[in-house]
Amino acid sequence: DIQMTQSPSSVSASVGDRVTITCRASQGISSWLAWYQQKPGKAPKLLIYGASSLQSGVPSRFSGSGSGTDFTLTISSLQPEDFATYYCQQANSFPWTFGQGTKVEIK
Amino acid sequence: EVQLLESGGGLVQPGGSLRLSCAASGFTFNSDAMSWVRQAPGKGLECVSVISGSGGSTYYSDPVKGRFTISRDNSKNTLYLQMNSLRAEDTAVYYCAKAGEGSGWKRFFDYWGQGTLVTVSS
């Protein structure tokens, strides 16, 4: 199985901050990576797919980059509605696996 | 508007069975792979099963292989998960997810249901 490791596990930030979350795959996955946002008690929401493609309706302050084994999700200017947990997911091979999550908290 | 509505969750004893359903609308159901993704309380996400648009191909994660069966009725736009021999570690919110973005068997989950809670306990 491909292991997905996110860092940090949590980050405290203020509104307006730039936030970067990284995801590392245990083996190369090309660009078969997605990022999801999950708020408490809600289903995850797709933000980025194919490592860098913005899902329709997602604000442009979210961006993704990387390929192979190392990937990054960046929130350019954190907004109050962005406080949530973020997960990466690889779709290169079964089982499709997720990172353990990164919680973005209010500083 | 894409909608996915799960049902069938509840409390079941270890060793028992449960059948989850997911009613889909707002897209051409038979065109997309579908999946069940679960989340144990306070934990991360785990993809437990995937089925192709036609229903002819399926995938199961190792923890559920041989106990869970995924199926779909394209005439009813409904996805199912038959869960047998349930264990305490199967306790989770089960999400129905549309695996629409991607190609072939490399897919991402573009729409999710609200989830249904399955609790396995005596």
Interface residues (C-beta under 8 A of the other chain):
Chain A: W32 A34 Y36 K42 A43 P44 K45 L46 Y49 G50 Q55 Y87 Q89 A91 N92 S93 F94 P95 W96 T97 F98 G99 Q100 G101
Chain B: S35 G44 L45 E46 C47 V50 Y59 S61 D62 Y95 E101 G102 W105 K106 R107 F108 F109 D110 Y111 W112 G113 Q114 G115
